[in-house]
Amino acid sequence: MDSRVAVVGAGMMGHGIALHCAITGAKVILTDKEPARLESALEWMEGDLRILQEHGLAPK
């Protein structure tokens, strides 16, 4: 069974939760009432993922 997660709110906690779930293989939907916050969250997640990969804490 595939895991699916919806995260409401793309702030600091929301984007971190979404990234963690995605790294563990879940299909993630991230939503926020402010579209600009979703764009920022994607940038934060990309940066966080790079850092985790550099330290061997996430797959490349």
Backbone hydrogen bonds in HBPLUS format (Angstrom, degrees):
<---DONOR---> <-ACCEPTOR-->    atom                        ^
c    i                          cat <-CA-CA->   ^        H-A-AA   ^      H-
h    n   atom  resd res      DA  || num        DHA   H-A  angle D-A-AA Bond
n    s   type  num  typ     dist DA aas  dist angle  dist       angle   num
A0027-LYS N   A0003-SER O   2.91 MM  24  6.24 170.1  1.92 151.9 150.7     1
A0005-VAL N   A0027-LYS O   2.85 MM  22  6.21 160.5  1.89 165.2 169.0     2
A0029-ILE N   A0005-VAL O   2.90 MM  24  6.34 151.9  1.98 154.9 164.0     3
A0007-VAL N   A0029-ILE O   2.80 MM  22  6.22 163.9  1.83 165.8 171.0     4
A0031-THR N   A0007-VAL O   2.96 MM  24  6.31 162.6  1.99 172.1 176.3     5
A0009-GLY N   A0031-THR O   2.66 MM  22  5.78 166.4  1.68 159.2 163.4     6
A0015-HIS N   A0011-GLY O   2.93 MM   4  5.93 172.4  1.94 155.7 157.7     7
A0016-GLY N   A0012-MET O   3.34 MM   4  6.31 151.3  2.43 134.5 142.3     8
A0017-ILE N   A0013-MET O   2.88 MM   4  6.09 159.8  1.92 158.2 163.5     9
A0018-ALA N   A0014-GLY O   2.95 MM   4  6.10 164.7  1.97 150.3 154.8    10
A0019-LEU N   A0015-HIS O   2.95 MM   4  6.04 157.4  2.00 142.2 148.2    11
A0020-HIS N   A0016-GLY O   2.99 MM   4  6.16 166.0  2.01 148.1 151.9    12
A0021-CYS N   A0017-ILE O   2.99 MM   4  6.19 167.5  2.01 154.1 157.3    13
A0022-ALA N   A0018-ALA O   2.96 MM   4  6.13 157.9  2.01 147.6 153.9    14
A0023-ILE N   A0019-LEU O   2.91 MM   4  6.12 159.7  1.95 155.1 160.3    15
A0024-THR N   A0020-HIS O   3.10 MM   4  6.36 147.2  2.21 145.9 154.4    16
A0026-ALA N   A0021-CYS O   2.98 MM   5  5.41 154.7  2.05 156.1 148.0    17
A0025-GLY N   A0022-ALA O   3.02 MM   3  5.13 159.0  2.06 105.6 111.6    18
A0037-ARG N   A0034-GLU O   2.97 MM   3  5.45 134.1  2.19 112.4 124.3    19
A0038-LEU N   A0035-PRO O   3.10 MM   3  5.24 124.8  2.42  98.3 112.0    20
A0039-GLU N   A0035-PRO O   3.27 MM   4  6.70 153.4  2.35 148.6 155.0    21
A0040-SER N   A0036-ALA O   3.04 MM   4  6.35 159.6  2.09 147.7 153.0    22
A0041-ALA N   A0037-ARG O   2.80 MM   4  5.98 155.4  1.86 146.3 153.7    23
A0042-LEU N   A0038-LEU O   3.04 MM   4  6.29 152.5  2.12 146.8 152.7    24
A0043-GLU N   A0039-GLU O   3.26 MM   4  6.59 157.4  2.31 146.1 151.4    25
A0044-TRP N   A0040-SER O   2.90 MM   4  6.22 160.9  1.93 155.4 160.9    26
A0045-MET N   A0041-ALA O   2.82 MM   4  5.98 161.8  1.85 151.6 156.8    27
A0046-GLU N   A0042-LEU O   2.95 MM   4  6.15 156.4  2.01 147.4 153.3    28
A0047-GLY N   A0043-GLU O   3.06 MM   4  6.29 161.4  2.10 149.0 153.6    29
A0048-ASP N   A0044-TRP O   2.80 MM   4  6.03 164.6  1.82 155.5 160.3    30
A0049-LEU N   A0045-MET O   2.84 MM   4  5.90 157.9  1.88 146.6 152.9    31
A0050-ARG N   A0046-GLU O   3.06 MM   4  6.27 157.1  2.11 144.7 150.3    32
A0051-ILE N   A0047-GLY O   3.12 MM   4  6.42 160.9  2.16 149.8 154.3    33
A0052-LEU N   A0048-ASP O   2.94 MM   4  6.22 164.3  1.97 153.2 157.5    34
A0053-GLN N   A0049-LEU O   2.87 MM   4  6.06 157.4  1.92 151.9 158.3    35
A0054-GLU N   A0050-ARG O   2.90 MM   4  6.12 156.1  1.96 150.4 156.8    36
A0055-HIS N   A0051-ILE O   3.20 MM   4  6.46 139.8  2.37 144.0 153.7    37
A0057-LEU N   A0052-LEU O   2.73 MM   5  4.89 156.6  1.79 159.7 152.2    38
A0056-GLY N   A0053-GLN O   3.02 MM   3  4.93 162.9  2.05 105.8 109.9    39
